[in-house]
Amino acid sequence: MAVTVYVCRICGESMILEGKPSRCPFCGAYDKYLVDSKEYDDTGDWDVELNETDKANAEKALVVEVSNALFYKCSAKKVKELMVKNYLRF
């Protein structure tokens, strides 16, 4: 069986498989939303008008995501430091 790259039109997840799955492994979308990557084109899919409430919500969500990224970056550094200290204990 040939390997194909499928893309979920709902969440954008890409997957390399030997056959089309029945559901997206990431979001659970049905197979009708999974397309061969050669046929995938999301040009224009994200051209939407947001009202002021939607814009405010999107900006708040972005702030949360950026702060999460900083938290995980700091946490990863701390874990490495702790792991090194624990490995060097005698």
PDB file of N, CA, C and O in Angstrom:
ATOM      1  N   MET A   1       0.844  -1.185   0.000  1.00  0.00           N
ATOM      2  CA  MET A   1       0.000   0.000   0.000  1.00  0.00           C
ATOM      3  C   MET A   1       0.889   1.248   0.000  1.00  0.00           C
ATOM      4  O   MET A   1       1.915   1.282   0.679  1.00  0.00           O
ATOM      5  N   ALA A   2       0.500   2.245  -0.745  1.00  0.00           N
ATOM      6  CA  ALA A   2       1.289   3.473  -0.857  1.00  0.00           C
ATOM      7  C   ALA A   2       1.068   4.377   0.354  1.00  0.00           C
ATOM      8  O   ALA A   2      -0.023   4.442   0.919  1.00  0.00           O
ATOM      9  N   VAL A   3       2.121   5.057   0.724  1.00  0.00           N
ATOM     10  CA  VAL A   3       2.048   6.014   1.825  1.00  0.00           C
ATOM     11  C   VAL A   3       1.551   7.344   1.270  1.00  0.00           C
ATOM     12  O   VAL A   3       2.014   7.811   0.229  1.00  0.00           O
ATOM     13  N   THR A   4       0.600   7.944   1.983  1.00  0.00           N
ATOM     14  CA  THR A   4       0.018   9.217   1.556  1.00  0.00           C
ATOM     15  C   THR A   4       0.024  10.186   2.723  1.00  0.00           C
ATOM     16  O   THR A   4      -0.128   9.783   3.876  1.00  0.00           O
ATOM     17  N   VAL A   5       0.196  11.452   2.424  1.00  0.00           N
ATOM     18  CA  VAL A   5       0.079  12.493   3.445  1.00  0.00           C
ATOM     19  C   VAL A   5      -1.333  13.050   3.357  1.00  0.00           C
ATOM     20  O   VAL A   5      -1.737  13.592   2.328  1.00  0.00           O
ATOM     21  N   TYR A   6      -2.080  12.909   4.452  1.00  0.00           N
ATOM     22  CA  TYR A   6      -3.435  13.445   4.534  1.00  0.00           C
ATOM     23  C   TYR A   6      -3.432  14.678   5.425  1.00  0.00           C
ATOM     24  O   TYR A   6      -2.628  14.786   6.351  1.00  0.00           O
ATOM     25  N   VAL A   7      -4.334  15.601   5.136  1.00  0.00           N
ATOM     26  CA  VAL A   7      -4.481  16.814   5.939  1.00  0.00           C
ATOM     27  C   VAL A   7      -5.945  16.932   6.341  1.00  0.00           C
ATOM     28  O   VAL A   7      -6.843  16.730   5.524  1.00  0.00           O
ATOM     29  N   CYS A   8      -6.173  17.261   7.609  1.00  0.00           N
ATOM     30  CA  CYS A   8      -7.528  17.470   8.106  1.00  0.00           C
ATOM     31  C   CYS A   8      -7.949  18.899   7.780  1.00  0.00           C
ATOM     32  O   CYS A   8      -7.259  19.854   8.137  1.00  0.00           O
ATOM     33  N   ARG A   9      -9.082  19.039   7.101  1.00  0.00           N
ATOM     34  CA  ARG A   9      -9.571  20.371   6.738  1.00  0.00           C
ATOM     35  C   ARG A   9     -10.161  21.100   7.936  1.00  0.00           C
ATOM     36  O   ARG A   9     -10.404  22.304   7.856  1.00  0.00           O
ATOM     37  N   ILE A  10     -10.395  20.408   9.037  1.00  0.00           N
ATOM     38  CA  ILE A  10     -10.947  21.041  10.231  1.00  0.00           C
ATOM     39  C   ILE A  10      -9.841  21.658  11.082  1.00  0.00           C
ATOM     40  O   ILE A  10      -9.908  22.838  11.425  1.00  0.00           O
ATOM     41  N   CYS A  11      -8.817  20.862  11.427  1.00  0.00           N
ATOM     42  CA  CYS A  11      -7.791  21.358  12.351  1.00  0.00           C
ATOM     43  C   CYS A  11      -6.429  21.584  11.707  1.00  0.00           C
ATOM     44  O   CYS A  11      -5.559  22.205  12.318  1.00  0.00           O
ATOM     45  N   GLY A  12      -6.223  21.085  10.469  1.00  0.00           N
ATOM     46  CA  GLY A  12      -4.941  21.280   9.797  1.00  0.00           C
ATOM     47  C   GLY A  12      -3.896  20.235  10.123  1.00  0.00           C
ATOM     48  O   GLY A  12      -2.775  20.310   9.620  1.00  0.00           O
ATOM     49  N   GLU A  13      -4.234  19.262  10.953  1.00  0.00           N
ATOM     50  CA  GLU A  13      -3.292  18.192  11.295  1.00  0.00           C
ATOM     51  C   GLU A  13      -2.908  17.436  10.031  1.00  0.00           C
ATOM     52  O   GLU A  13      -3.762  17.129   9.199  1.00  0.00           O
ATOM     53  N   SER A  14      -1.618  17.137   9.893  1.00  0.00           N
ATOM     54  CA  SER A  14      -1.174  16.328   8.760  1.00  0.00           C
ATOM     55  C   SER A  14      -0.702  14.985   9.289  1.00  0.00           C
ATOM     56  O   SER A  14      -0.165  14.889  10.393  1.00  0.00           O
ATOM     57  N   MET A  15      -0.908  13.953   8.488  1.00  0.00           N
ATOM     58  CA  MET A  15      -0.553  12.601   8.919  1.00  0.00           C
ATOM     59  C   MET A  15      -0.041  11.804   7.726  1.00  0.00           C
ATOM     60  O   MET A  15      -0.562  11.927   6.617  1.00  0.00           O
ATOM     61  N   ILE A  16       0.977  10.992   7.959  1.00  0.00           N
ATOM     62  CA  ILE A  16       1.554  10.143   6.923  1.00  0.00           C
ATOM     63  C   ILE A  16       1.083   8.725   7.208  1.00  0.00           C
ATOM     64  O   ILE A  16       1.444   8.134   8.226  1.00  0.00           O
ATOM     65  N   LEU A  17       0.265   8.176   6.292  1.00  0.00           N
ATOM     66  CA  LEU A  17      -0.361   6.882   6.545  1.00  0.00           C
ATOM     67  C   LEU A  17      -0.374   6.009   5.299  1.00  0.00           C
ATOM     68  O   LEU A  17      -0.198   6.490   4.180  1.00  0.00           O
ATOM     69  N   GLU A  18      -0.586   4.721   5.516  1.00  0.00           N
ATOM     70  CA  GLU A  18      -0.711   3.766   4.418  1.00  0.00           C
ATOM     71  C   GLU A  18      -2.168   3.546   4.039  1.00  0.00           C
ATOM     72  O   GLU A  18      -2.486   2.531   3.420  1.00  0.00           O
ATOM     73  N   GLY A  19      -3.024   4.423   4.375  1.00  0.00           N
ATOM     74  CA  GLY A  19      -4.434   4.323   4.043  1.00  0.00           C
ATOM     75  C   GLY A  19      -5.177   5.429   4.760  1.00  0.00           C
ATOM     76  O   GLY A  19      -4.742   5.912   5.805  1.00  0.00           O
ATOM     77  N   LYS A  20      -6.287   5.821   4.199  1.00  0.00           N
ATOM     78  CA  LYS A  20      -7.044   6.929   4.779  1.00  0.00           C
ATOM     79  C   LYS A  20      -7.713   6.484   6.078  1.00  0.00           C
ATOM     80  O   LYS A  20      -8.424   5.479   6.094  1.00  0.00           O
ATOM     81  N   PRO A  21      -7.491   7.223   7.166  1.00  0.00           N
ATOM     82  CA  PRO A  21      -8.130   6.858   8.434  1.00  0.00           C
ATOM     83  C   PRO A  21      -9.612   7.240   8.425  1.00  0.00           C
ATOM     84  O   PRO A  21     -10.052   8.045   7.605  1.00  0.00           O
ATOM     85  N   SER A  22     -10.367   6.652   9.344  1.00  0.00           N
ATOM     86  CA  SER A  22     -11.790   6.980   9.420  1.00  0.00           C
ATOM     87  C   SER A  22     -12.025   8.291  10.159  1.00  0.00           C
ATOM     88  O   SER A  22     -13.065   8.928   9.989  1.00  0.00           O
ATOM     89  N   ARG A  23     -11.052   8.693  10.985  1.00  0.00           N
ATOM     90  CA  ARG A  23     -11.172   9.938  11.758  1.00  0.00           C
ATOM     91  C   ARG A  23      -9.805  10.603  11.849  1.00  0.00           C
ATOM     92  O   ARG A  23      -8.771   9.946  11.731  1.00  0.00           O
ATOM     93  N   CYS A  24      -9.816  11.910  12.061  1.00  0.00           N
ATOM     94  CA  CYS A  24      -8.575  12.642  12.315  1.00  0.00           C
ATOM     95  C   CYS A  24      -8.076  12.238  13.701  1.00  0.00           C
ATOM     96  O   CYS A  24      -8.845  12.292  14.661  1.00  0.00           O
ATOM     97  N   PRO A  25      -6.812  11.836  13.833  1.00  0.00           N
ATOM     98  CA  PRO A  25      -6.306  11.434  15.145  1.00  0.00           C
ATOM     99  C   PRO A  25      -6.185  12.587  16.135  1.00  0.00           C
ATOM    100  O   PRO A  25      -6.085  12.362  17.341  1.00  0.00           O
ATOM    101  N   PHE A  26      -6.193  13.816  15.634  1.00  0.00           N
ATOM    102  CA  PHE A  26      -6.045  14.966  16.528  1.00  0.00           C
ATOM    103  C   PHE A  26      -7.387  15.507  16.993  1.00  0.00           C
ATOM    104  O   PHE A  26      -7.610  15.661  18.194  1.00  0.00           O
ATOM    105  N   CYS A  27      -8.297  15.803  16.043  1.00  0.00           N
ATOM    106  CA  CYS A  27      -9.566  16.441  16.421  1.00  0.00           C
ATOM    107  C   CYS A  27     -10.778  15.529  16.297  1.00  0.00           C
ATOM    108  O   CYS A  27     -11.859  15.869  16.778  1.00  0.00           O
ATOM    109  N   GLY A  28     -10.611  14.370  15.654  1.00  0.00           N
ATOM    110  CA  GLY A  28     -11.717  13.430  15.535  1.00  0.00           C
ATOM    111  C   GLY A  28     -12.646  13.674  14.358  1.00  0.00           C
ATOM    112  O   GLY A  28     -13.685  13.022  14.255  1.00  0.00           O
ATOM    113  N   ALA A  29     -12.298  14.598  13.465  1.00  0.00           N
ATOM    114  CA  ALA A  29     -13.151  14.881  12.305  1.00  0.00           C
ATOM    115  C   ALA A  29     -13.294  13.621  11.446  1.00  0.00           C
ATOM    116  O   ALA A  29     -12.370  12.814  11.352  1.00  0.00           O
ATOM    117  N   TYR A  30     -14.459  13.468  10.825  1.00  0.00           N
ATOM    118  CA  TYR A  30     -14.718  12.308   9.974  1.00  0.00           C
ATOM    119  C   TYR A  30     -13.870  12.332   8.715  1.00  0.00           C
ATOM    120  O   TYR A  30     -13.348  13.375   8.322  1.00  0.00           O
ATOM    121  N   ASP A  31     -13.738  11.169   8.085  1.00  0.00           N
ATOM    122  CA  ASP A  31     -12.849  11.016   6.930  1.00  0.00           C
ATOM    123  C   ASP A  31     -13.192  11.922   5.751  1.00  0.00           C
ATOM    124  O   ASP A  31     -12.326  12.198   4.921  1.00  0.00           O
ATOM    125  N   LYS A  32     -14.431  12.388   5.663  1.00  0.00           N
ATOM    126  CA  LYS A  32     -14.764  13.281   4.548  1.00  0.00           C
ATOM    127  C   LYS A  32     -14.006  14.606   4.632  1.00  0.00           C
ATOM    128  O   LYS A  32     -13.922  15.336   3.644  1.00  0.00           O
ATOM    129  N   TYR A  33     -13.456  14.918   5.807  1.00  0.00           N
ATOM    130  CA  TYR A  33     -12.676  16.147   5.989  1.00  0.00           C
ATOM    131  C   TYR A  33     -11.169  15.906   5.852  1.00  0.00           C
ATOM    132  O   TYR A  33     -10.378  16.837   6.000  1.00  0.00           O
ATOM    133  N   LEU A  34     -10.771  14.670   5.572  1.00  0.00           N
ATOM    134  CA  LEU A  34      -9.359  14.339   5.400  1.00  0.00           C
ATOM    135  C   LEU A  34      -9.063  14.256   3.911  1.00  0.00           C
ATOM    136  O   LEU A  34      -9.676  13.466   3.193  1.00  0.00           O
ATOM    137  N   VAL A  35      -8.127  15.068   3.451  1.00  0.00           N
ATOM    138  CA  VAL A  35      -7.816  15.116   2.020  1.00  0.00           C
ATOM    139  C   VAL A  35      -6.336  14.859   1.790  1.00  0.00           C
ATOM    140  O   VAL A  35      -5.501  15.106   2.660  1.00  0.00           O
ATOM    141  N   ASP A  36      -6.033  14.363   0.614  1.00  0.00           N
ATOM    142  CA  ASP A  36      -4.650  14.174   0.201  1.00  0.00           C
ATOM    143  C   ASP A  36      -3.971  15.545   0.210  1.00  0.00           C
ATOM    144  O   ASP A  36      -4.548  16.531  -0.250  1.00  0.00           O
ATOM    145  N   SER A  37      -2.760  15.602   0.730  1.00  0.00           N
ATOM    146  CA  SER A  37      -2.067  16.894   0.844  1.00  0.00           C
ATOM    147  C   SER A  37      -1.873  17.565  -0.515  1.00  0.00           C
ATOM    148  O   SER A  37      -1.777  18.789  -0.593  1.00  0.00           O
ATOM    149  N   LYS A  38      -1.816  16.774  -1.578  1.00  0.00           N
ATOM    150  CA  LYS A  38      -1.664  17.348  -2.924  1.00  0.00           C
ATOM    151  C   LYS A  38      -2.906  18.135  -3.336  1.00  0.00           C
ATOM    152  O   LYS A  38      -2.836  19.032  -4.177  1.00  0.00           O
ATOM    153  N   GLU A  39      -4.048  17.786  -2.731  1.00  0.00           N
ATOM    154  CA  GLU A  39      -5.313  18.455  -3.057  1.00  0.00           C
ATOM    155  C   GLU A  39      -5.673  19.534  -2.041  1.00  0.00           C
ATOM    156  O   GLU A  39      -6.649  20.261  -2.225  1.00  0.00           O
ATOM    157  N   TYR A  40      -4.895  19.641  -0.977  1.00  0.00           N
ATOM    158  CA  TYR A  40      -5.231  20.555   0.112  1.00  0.00           C
ATOM    159  C   TYR A  40      -4.861  21.986  -0.241  1.00  0.00           C
ATOM    160  O   TYR A  40      -3.716  22.273  -0.591  1.00  0.00           O
ATOM    161  N   ASP A  41      -5.823  22.868  -0.148  1.00  0.00           N
ATOM    162  CA  ASP A  41      -5.591  24.292  -0.394  1.00  0.00           C
ATOM    163  C   ASP A  41      -6.510  25.072   0.536  1.00  0.00           C
ATOM    164  O   ASP A  41      -7.727  25.087   0.352  1.00  0.00           O
ATOM    165  N   ASP A  42      -5.928  25.710   1.521  1.00  0.00           N
ATOM    166  CA  ASP A  42      -6.755  26.477   2.464  1.00  0.00           C
ATOM    167  C   ASP A  42      -6.726  27.976   2.159  1.00  0.00           C
ATOM    168  O   ASP A  42      -7.069  28.794   3.012  1.00  0.00           O
ATOM    169  N   THR A  43      -6.321  28.325   0.954  1.00  0.00           N
ATOM    170  CA  THR A  43      -6.315  29.728   0.553  1.00  0.00           C
ATOM    171  C   THR A  43      -7.715  30.311   0.704  1.00  0.00           C
ATOM    172  O   THR A  43      -8.678  29.792   0.140  1.00  0.00           O
ATOM    173  N   GLY A  44      -7.814  31.363   1.449  1.00  0.00           N
ATOM    174  CA  GLY A  44      -9.102  32.016   1.639  1.00  0.00           C
ATOM    175  C   GLY A  44      -9.931  31.467   2.783  1.00  0.00           C
ATOM    176  O   GLY A  44     -10.901  32.103   3.195  1.00  0.00           O
ATOM    177  N   ASP A  45      -9.573  30.293   3.312  1.00  0.00           N
ATOM    178  CA  ASP A  45     -10.351  29.711   4.413  1.00  0.00           C
ATOM    179  C   ASP A  45     -10.330  30.581   5.662  1.00  0.00           C
ATOM    180  O   ASP A  45     -11.248  30.521   6.480  1.00  0.00           O
ATOM    181  N   TRP A  46      -9.290  31.382   5.807  1.00  0.00           N
ATOM    182  CA  TRP A  46      -9.134  32.174   7.033  1.00  0.00           C
ATOM    183  C   TRP A  46      -9.495  33.640   6.828  1.00  0.00           C
ATOM    184  O   TRP A  46      -9.255  34.465   7.710  1.00  0.00           O
ATOM    185  N   ASP A  47     -10.063  33.969   5.688  1.00  0.00           N
ATOM    186  CA  ASP A  47     -10.497  35.341   5.418  1.00  0.00           C
ATOM    187  C   ASP A  47     -11.889  35.554   6.004  1.00  0.00           C
ATOM    188  O   ASP A  47     -12.897  35.376   5.321  1.00  0.00           O
ATOM    189  N   VAL A  48     -11.930  35.933   7.261  1.00  0.00           N
ATOM    190  CA  VAL A  48     -13.211  36.146   7.938  1.00  0.00           C
ATOM    191  C   VAL A  48     -13.213  37.523   8.591  1.00  0.00           C
ATOM    192  O   VAL A  48     -12.164  38.052   8.957  1.00  0.00           O
ATOM    193  N   GLU A  49     -14.381  38.082   8.728  1.00  0.00           N
ATOM    194  CA  GLU A  49     -14.534  39.356   9.418  1.00  0.00           C
ATOM    195  C   GLU A  49     -14.849  39.082  10.883  1.00  0.00           C
ATOM    196  O   GLU A  49     -15.772  38.327  11.189  1.00  0.00           O
ATOM    197  N   LEU A  50     -14.099  39.683  11.779  1.00  0.00           N
ATOM    198  CA  LEU A  50     -14.334  39.526  13.209  1.00  0.00           C
ATOM    199  C   LEU A  50     -14.996  40.778  13.759  1.00  0.00           C
ATOM    200  O   LEU A  50     -14.621  41.898  13.411  1.00  0.00           O
ATOM    201  N   ASN A  51     -15.987  40.575  14.624  1.00  0.00           N
ATOM    202  CA  ASN A  51     -16.574  41.733  15.295  1.00  0.00           C
ATOM    203  C   ASN A  51     -15.667  42.108  16.472  1.00  0.00           C
ATOM    204  O   ASN A  51     -14.682  41.418  16.737  1.00  0.00           O
ATOM    205  N   GLU A  52     -15.984  43.168  17.161  1.00  0.00           N
ATOM    206  CA  GLU A  52     -15.115  43.659  18.241  1.00  0.00           C
ATOM    207  C   GLU A  52     -14.977  42.645  19.376  1.00  0.00           C
ATOM    208  O   GLU A  52     -13.897  42.509  19.952  1.00  0.00           O
ATOM    209  N   THR A  53     -16.049  41.935  19.701  1.00  0.00           N
ATOM    210  CA  THR A  53     -15.992  40.914  20.761  1.00  0.00           C
ATOM    211  C   THR A  53     -15.055  39.787  20.355  1.00  0.00           C
ATOM    212  O   THR A  53     -14.231  39.346  21.156  1.00  0.00           O
ATOM    213  N   ASP A  54     -15.176  39.312  19.107  1.00  0.00           N
ATOM    214  CA  ASP A  54     -14.306  38.248  18.614  1.00  0.00           C
ATOM    215  C   ASP A  54     -12.843  38.690  18.617  1.00  0.00           C
ATOM    216  O   ASP A  54     -11.959  37.921  18.994  1.00  0.00           O
ATOM    217  N   LYS A  55     -12.594  39.925  18.197  1.00  0.00           N
ATOM    218  CA  LYS A  55     -11.223  40.445  18.186  1.00  0.00           C
ATOM    219  C   LYS A  55     -10.649  40.488  19.596  1.00  0.00           C
ATOM    220  O   LYS A  55      -9.503  40.096  19.813  1.00  0.00           O
ATOM    221  N   ALA A  56     -11.441  40.964  20.556  1.00  0.00           N
ATOM    222  CA  ALA A  56     -10.981  41.042  21.946  1.00  0.00           C
ATOM    223  C   ALA A  56     -10.696  39.645  22.491  1.00  0.00           C
ATOM    224  O   ALA A  56      -9.698  39.441  23.181  1.00  0.00           O
ATOM    225  N   ASN A  57     -11.565  38.687  22.185  1.00  0.00           N
ATOM    226  CA  ASN A  57     -11.354  37.312  22.644  1.00  0.00           C
ATOM    227  C   ASN A  57     -10.104  36.706  22.026  1.00  0.00           C
ATOM    228  O   ASN A  57      -9.349  36.015  22.709  1.00  0.00           O
ATOM    229  N   ALA A  58      -9.878  36.957  20.743  1.00  0.00           N
ATOM    230  CA  ALA A  58      -8.694  36.436  20.070  1.00  0.00           C
ATOM    231  C   ALA A  58      -7.423  37.044  20.657  1.00  0.00           C
ATOM    232  O   ALA A  58      -6.423  36.346  20.828  1.00  0.00           O
ATOM    233  N   GLU A  59      -7.456  38.332  20.964  1.00  0.00           N
ATOM    234  CA  GLU A  59      -6.288  38.985  21.558  1.00  0.00           C
ATOM    235  C   GLU A  59      -5.996  38.422  22.946  1.00  0.00           C
ATOM    236  O   GLU A  59      -4.834  38.198  23.287  1.00  0.00           O
ATOM    237  N   LYS A  60      -7.034  38.191  23.751  1.00  0.00           N
ATOM    238  CA  LYS A  60      -6.843  37.598  25.083  1.00  0.00           C
ATOM    239  C   LYS A  60      -6.267  36.188  24.962  1.00  0.00           C
ATOM    240  O   LYS A  60      -5.369  35.814  25.716  1.00  0.00           O
ATOM    241  N   ALA A  61      -6.785  35.409  24.015  1.00  0.00           N
ATOM    242  CA  ALA A  61      -6.286  34.048  23.815  1.00  0.00           C
ATOM    243  C   ALA A  61      -4.824  34.062  23.395  1.00  0.00           C
ATOM    244  O   ALA A  61      -4.046  33.213  23.832  1.00  0.00           O
ATOM    245  N   LEU A  62      -4.444  35.010  22.559  1.00  0.00           N
ATOM    246  CA  LEU A  62      -3.058  35.125  22.122  1.00  0.00           C
ATOM    247  C   LEU A  62      -2.144  35.453  23.297  1.00  0.00           C
ATOM    248  O   LEU A  62      -1.051  34.897  23.404  1.00  0.00           O
ATOM    249  N   VAL A  63      -2.579  36.345  24.175  1.00  0.00           N
ATOM    250  CA  VAL A  63      -1.795  36.687  25.364  1.00  0.00           C
ATOM    251  C   VAL A  63      -1.589  35.445  26.231  1.00  0.00           C
ATOM    252  O   VAL A  63      -0.489  35.205  26.728  1.00  0.00           O
ATOM    253  N   VAL A  64      -2.649  34.660  26.410  1.00  0.00           N
ATOM    254  CA  VAL A  64      -2.549  33.433  27.210  1.00  0.00           C
ATOM    255  C   VAL A  64      -1.561  32.465  26.566  1.00  0.00           C
ATOM    256  O   VAL A  64      -0.718  31.895  27.257  1.00  0.00           O
ATOM    257  N   GLU A  65      -1.655  32.274  25.252  1.00  0.00           N
ATOM    258  CA  GLU A  65      -0.759  31.347  24.566  1.00  0.00           C
ATOM    259  C   GLU A  65       0.692  31.791  24.654  1.00  0.00           C
ATOM    260  O   GLU A  65       1.576  30.960  24.860  1.00  0.00           O
ATOM    261  N   VAL A  66       0.954  33.074  24.504  1.00  0.00           N
ATOM    262  CA  VAL A  66       2.330  33.577  24.608  1.00  0.00           C
ATOM    263  C   VAL A  66       2.856  33.363  26.021  1.00  0.00           C
ATOM    264  O   VAL A  66       4.002  32.947  26.191  1.00  0.00           O
ATOM    265  N   SER A  67       2.039  33.639  27.038  1.00  0.00           N
ATOM    266  CA  SER A  67       2.497  33.436  28.414  1.00  0.00           C
ATOM    267  C   SER A  67       2.712  31.950  28.689  1.00  0.00           C
ATOM    268  O   SER A  67       3.617  31.590  29.441  1.00  0.00           O
ATOM    269  N   ASN A  68       1.892  31.081  28.091  1.00  0.00           N
ATOM    270  CA  ASN A  68       2.098  29.640  28.250  1.00  0.00           C
ATOM    271  C   ASN A  68       3.435  29.225  27.649  1.00  0.00           C
ATOM    272  O   ASN A  68       4.160  28.423  28.237  1.00  0.00           O
ATOM    273  N   ALA A  69       3.759  29.765  26.487  1.00  0.00           N
ATOM    274  CA  ALA A  69       5.022  29.434  25.836  1.00  0.00           C
ATOM    275  C   ALA A  69       6.198  29.857  26.710  1.00  0.00           C
ATOM    276  O   ALA A  69       7.173  29.117  26.842  1.00  0.00           O
ATOM    277  N   LEU A  70       6.111  31.031  27.299  1.00  0.00           N
ATOM    278  CA  LEU A  70       7.186  31.496  28.184  1.00  0.00           C
ATOM    279  C   LEU A  70       7.295  30.607  29.417  1.00  0.00           C
ATOM    280  O   LEU A  70       8.399  30.291  29.861  1.00  0.00           O
ATOM    281  N   PHE A  71       6.148  30.200  29.972  1.00  0.00           N
ATOM    282  CA  PHE A  71       6.140  29.315  31.137  1.00  0.00           C
ATOM    283  C   PHE A  71       6.829  27.990  30.806  1.00  0.00           C
ATOM    284  O   PHE A  71       7.676  27.523  31.567  1.00  0.00           O
ATOM    285  N   TYR A  72       6.466  27.382  29.668  1.00  0.00           N
ATOM    286  CA  TYR A  72       7.049  26.092  29.305  1.00  0.00           C
ATOM    287  C   TYR A  72       8.530  26.217  28.969  1.00  0.00           C
ATOM    288  O   TYR A  72       9.306  25.306  29.258  1.00  0.00           O
ATOM    289  N   LYS A  73       8.926  27.322  28.368  1.00  0.00           N
ATOM    290  CA  LYS A  73      10.350  27.530  28.074  1.00  0.00           C
ATOM    291  C   LYS A  73      11.138  27.611  29.379  1.00  0.00           C
ATOM    292  O   LYS A  73      12.194  26.994  29.512  1.00  0.00           O
ATOM    293  N   CYS A  74      10.622  28.370  30.333  1.00  0.00           N
ATOM    294  CA  CYS A  74      11.278  28.497  31.628  1.00  0.00           C
ATOM    295  C   CYS A  74      11.281  27.157  32.359  1.00  0.00           C
ATOM    296  O   CYS A  74      12.288  26.778  32.956  1.00  0.00           O
ATOM    297  N   SER A  75      10.168  26.447  32.315  1.00  0.00           N
ATOM    298  CA  SER A  75      10.061  25.147  32.983  1.00  0.00           C
ATOM    299  C   SER A  75      11.053  24.153  32.398  1.00  0.00           C
ATOM    300  O   SER A  75      11.692  23.404  33.136  1.00  0.00           O
ATOM    301  N   ALA A  76      11.185  24.143  31.074  1.00  0.00           N
ATOM    302  CA  ALA A  76      12.109  23.222  30.425  1.00  0.00           C
ATOM    303  C   ALA A  76      13.541  23.505  30.861  1.00  0.00           C
ATOM    304  O   ALA A  76      14.315  22.577  31.092  1.00  0.00           O
ATOM    305  N   LYS A  77      13.893  24.773  30.973  1.00  0.00           N
ATOM    306  CA  LYS A  77      15.238  25.136  31.420  1.00  0.00           C
ATOM    307  C   LYS A  77      15.452  24.673  32.857  1.00  0.00           C
ATOM    308  O   LYS A  77      16.509  24.136  33.185  1.00  0.00           O
ATOM    309  N   LYS A  78      14.459  24.878  33.710  1.00  0.00           N
ATOM    310  CA  LYS A  78      14.571  24.503  35.114  1.00  0.00           C
ATOM    311  C   LYS A  78      14.701  22.989  35.259  1.00  0.00           C
ATOM    312  O   LYS A  78      15.498  22.505  36.063  1.00  0.00           O
ATOM    313  N   VAL A  79      13.920  22.246  34.483  1.00  0.00           N
ATOM    314  CA  VAL A  79      13.982  20.789  34.555  1.00  0.00           C
ATOM    315  C   VAL A  79      15.371  20.306  34.168  1.00  0.00           C
ATOM    316  O   VAL A  79      15.924  19.424  34.824  1.00  0.00           O
ATOM    317  N   LYS A  80      15.943  20.877  33.105  1.00  0.00           N
ATOM    318  CA  LYS A  80      17.294  20.485  32.702  1.00  0.00           C
ATOM    319  C   LYS A  80      18.283  20.752  33.830  1.00  0.00           C
ATOM    320  O   LYS A  80      19.151  19.924  34.105  1.00  0.00           O
ATOM    321  N   GLU A  81      18.155  21.905  34.483  1.00  0.00           N
ATOM    322  CA  GLU A  81      19.056  22.234  35.585  1.00  0.00           C
ATOM    323  C   GLU A  81      18.892  21.242  36.729  1.00  0.00           C
ATOM    324  O   GLU A  81      19.884  20.788  37.299  1.00  0.00           O
ATOM    325  N   LEU A  82      17.653  20.900  37.072  1.00  0.00           N
ATOM    326  CA  LEU A  82      17.398  19.953  38.154  1.00  0.00           C
ATOM    327  C   LEU A  82      17.896  18.562  37.795  1.00  0.00           C
ATOM    328  O   LEU A  82      18.446  17.858  38.643  1.00  0.00           O
ATOM    329  N   MET A  83      17.706  18.162  36.537  1.00  0.00           N
ATOM    330  CA  MET A  83      18.166  16.841  36.119  1.00  0.00           C
ATOM    331  C   MET A  83      19.677  16.751  36.210  1.00  0.00           C
ATOM    332  O   MET A  83      20.207  15.734  36.657  1.00  0.00           O
ATOM    333  N   VAL A  84      20.384  17.797  35.795  1.00  0.00           N
ATOM    334  CA  VAL A  84      21.843  17.796  35.875  1.00  0.00           C
ATOM    335  C   VAL A  84      22.274  17.712  37.332  1.00  0.00           C
ATOM    336  O   VAL A  84      23.174  16.940  37.664  1.00  0.00           O
ATOM    337  N   LYS A  85      21.650  18.491  38.205  1.00  0.00           N
ATOM    338  CA  LYS A  85      21.998  18.453  39.627  1.00  0.00           C
ATOM    339  C   LYS A  85      21.762  17.069  40.207  1.00  0.00           C
ATOM    340  O   LYS A  85      22.589  16.568  40.970  1.00  0.00           O
ATOM    341  N   ASN A  86      20.634  16.439  39.853  1.00  0.00           N
ATOM    342  CA  ASN A  86      20.320  15.114  40.384  1.00  0.00           C
ATOM    343  C   ASN A  86      21.270  14.052  39.858  1.00  0.00           C
ATOM    344  O   ASN A  86      21.605  13.116  40.585  1.00  0.00           O
ATOM    345  N   TYR A  87      21.714  14.176  38.609  1.00  0.00           N
ATOM    346  CA  TYR A  87      22.651  13.208  38.051  1.00  0.00           C
ATOM    347  C   TYR A  87      24.028  13.337  38.687  1.00  0.00           C
ATOM    348  O   TYR A  87      24.761  12.352  38.789  1.00  0.00           O
ATOM    349  N   LEU A  88      24.381  14.534  39.110  1.00  0.00           N
ATOM    350  CA  LEU A  88      25.711  14.750  39.668  1.00  0.00           C
ATOM    351  C   LEU A  88      25.775  14.499  41.167  1.00  0.00           C
ATOM    352  O   LEU A  88      26.837  14.654  41.770  1.00  0.00           O
ATOM    353  N   ARG A  89      24.659  14.116  41.782  1.00  0.00           N
ATOM    354  CA  ARG A  89      24.672  13.818  43.219  1.00  0.00           C
ATOM    355  C   ARG A  89      25.432  12.529  43.489  1.00  0.00           C
ATOM    356  O   ARG A  89      25.347  11.562  42.731  1.00  0.00           O
ATOM    357  N   PHE A  90      26.175  12.540  44.587  1.00  0.00           N
ATOM    358  CA  PHE A  90      26.897  11.321  44.984  1.00  0.00           C
ATOM    359  C   PHE A  90      26.498  10.917  46.366  1.00  0.00           C
ATOM    360  O   PHE A  90      26.992   9.915  46.884  1.00  0.00           O
TER     361      PHE A  90
END
